[in-house]
Amino acid sequence: MPERAPHATSTAESGSFCTARCACGWRGPARRARSQARTDAERHLAEAAAGQQTGTGSGRPLE
């Protein structure tokens, strides 16, 4: 089984928006509130710890 990418989140600002990002390639949706971007990152970490699929890198679940 291949080793998974580590999960280390951060936030990045672009104009009026803030986006949560992870070292694994995941990226949350653009948010106007930094606190919501941090919440997105915390949710991603919790899902990763639980072994759930967290999406395709766009902040959206796999379809």
Phi, psi and omega in degrees: 000129180292149179286138180280154177293145179290156180252110176223112185264157175206173174238151178226139180255142176220103184063235182274002187245153178232136182233136174275142179223158179227153179298339181282352180108348179293146175218130179277173178289156177292133181234148174280332182261122177302323182298324179289323176297320177295322177296320176301317180295317178297320178296319178299314179299319180295318178294321179295320179295328179278354178081019180275154174287125185255007175122188187258006184104354182255002183085000179251146178292155176296142180252000000 
